[in-house]
Amino acid sequence: MKVVTFGEIMLRLKTPENLRIMQSDGFEASYGGAEVNVAVSLAMYEDKCAFVSKVPNNPVGMSALSEVRHYGVNAEYMLRGGDRLGIYFFEKGSDIRSTNVVYDHAYSAFSQSDVEDYKWEDILEPGDIFYFSGVTPAASDSVCQSLKRALKVL
């Protein structure tokens, strides 16, 4: 049995300290997203898990793929293609100001993935736990249809 997570991995650009985006002249870069964060957390507890997504076949996408593998998550179902990785900008709040997140993931490789891209019969096995968040089906109609296919396989 394994945990399979399905969603978008994104480039996370965080302002240093508690600066606002408009105040910063640089960002700290890392990767994140609800579903990949769950997979990484479980892998750190040595649970078998796989992350399913799509990243562009360029250095940024390959870096995201490498990051997932680094933590022991099975990345064999991460597809490559499309033009861009989704990005989110993160401003950490302070005592009197709340945290702010700005998303830029229109036309990302994941949102542009096709229903036929994911071979759920090969990915999911009986007894697998399948995790996705509410934002996953909202990425695009084709992602929503892919998710519906996955749920039918279960």
C-alpha positions in Angstrom: 0.0 0.0 0.0 1.2 3.5 -0.8 -0.1 7.0 -0.6 -0.6 8.7 -3.9 -0.9 12.5 -4.0 -2.1 14.4 -7.1 -1.6 18.2 -7.5 0.6 21.0 -8.7 4.1 21.6 -7.5 5.0 25.2 -7.7 8.0 27.5 -7.4 7.7 29.3 -4.0 9.3 32.8 -4.0 9.4 34.2 -0.4 10.4 37.7 0.5 13.2 37.8 3.0 12.3 38.6 6.6 8.8 40.1 6.8 9.1 42.3 3.7 6.3 42.9 1.4 6.7 41.9 -2.3 6.9 45.6 -3.3 9.7 46.2 -0.7 11.9 43.3 -1.7 14.6 43.2 -4.3 15.1 39.5 -4.1 13.3 36.3 -3.1 14.2 32.9 -1.4 13.2 30.1 -3.8 11.9 26.7 -2.9 9.2 24.3 -4.1 5.8 23.6 -2.5 2.1 22.8 -2.9 -0.3 21.0 -0.6 -0.1 17.6 -2.3 3.7 17.5 -2.7 4.1 18.8 0.9 2.0 15.8 2.1 4.1 13.4 0.0 7.4 14.8 1.3 6.1 14.7 4.9 5.1 11.1 4.6 8.3 10.1 2.9 10.3 11.6 5.8 8.4 9.1 8.1 9.5 6.4 5.6 6.0 5.8 4.3 5.7 4.7 0.7 4.3 7.5 -1.3 4.1 8.8 -4.9 3.5 12.3 -6.3 1.6 12.7 -9.5 1.9 15.9 -11.4 3.3 17.6 -14.5 6.3 19.9 -14.8 7.8 21.6 -17.8 10.8 19.8 -19.4 13.2 22.6 -18.7 15.7 23.3 -15.9 13.1 24.7 -13.5 10.8 21.7 -14.0 13.8 19.3 -13.6 14.8 21.1 -10.4 11.3 20.6 -9.0 11.4 16.9 -10.0 14.8 16.6 -8.3 13.5 18.1 -5.1 10.7 15.6 -4.9 13.1 12.7 -5.4 15.5 14.1 -2.9 13.0 13.4 -0.1 12.4 9.8 -1.2 9.0 10.4 -2.9 8.3 8.2 -5.9 8.3 10.6 -8.8 8.0 8.1 -11.6 4.5 9.4 -12.4 5.5 13.1 -12.7 5.1 14.0 -16.3 7.3 16.4 -18.3 6.0 18.9 -20.8 4.3 22.2 -21.1 6.0 25.6 -20.9 6.0 26.8 -17.3 5.9 25.9 -13.7 3.3 27.6 -11.5 4.7 30.2 -9.1 3.5 31.6 -5.9 4.9 34.7 -4.1 4.8 34.5 -0.3 4.9 37.4 2.1 5.2 36.3 5.8 3.0 38.4 8.0 4.0 40.2 11.1 2.3 41.1 14.4 -0.1 43.6 12.7 -0.1 42.3 9.1 -1.3 39.0 7.9 0.5 36.7 5.6 -0.1 37.3 1.9 0.2 34.8 -1.0 0.0 35.8 -4.7 -0.5 32.9 -7.2 0.7 32.9 -10.8 -0.1 29.6 -12.3 -2.2 30.3 -15.3 -1.1 28.1 -18.2 1.2 26.1 -16.1 2.3 22.6 -17.3 0.0 21.0 -14.7 -3.1 23.1 -15.6 -2.4 22.3 -19.3 -2.1 18.6 -18.7 -4.4 16.4 -20.8 -6.9 13.8 -19.4 -5.0 11.1 -21.3 -1.7 12.0 -19.7 -2.4 10.1 -16.5 -2.6 6.3 -16.7 -4.5 5.8 -13.4 -4.8 2.1 -13.9 -1.0 1.9 -13.8 -0.6 4.5 -11.0 -3.3 3.4 -8.5 -3.4 -0.1 -6.9 -6.0 -1.6 -4.7 -5.6 -0.4 -1.1 -3.8 2.8 -2.1 -4.6 6.0 -0.3 -5.3 8.8 -2.8 -4.9 12.4 -1.6 -5.7 15.7 -3.4 -6.8 19.1 -2.1 -9.8 21.2 -3.2 -7.7 23.4 -5.4 -6.6 20.5 -7.6 -9.8 20.1 -9.6 -9.9 23.9 -10.0 -6.6 24.0 -11.8 -8.4 23.4 -15.1 -11.2 21.4 -16.7 -8.8 18.7 -17.9 -7.3 18.3 -14.5 -10.8 18.0 -13.0 -11.6 15.3 -15.6 -8.3 13.5 -14.8 -9.2 13.5 -11.1 -12.6 12.1 -11.9 -11.0 9.3 -13.8 -8.7 8.6 -10.9 -11.6 8.4 -8.5 -13.3 5.9 -10.8 -10.3 3.6 -10.7 -10.4 3.6 -6.9 
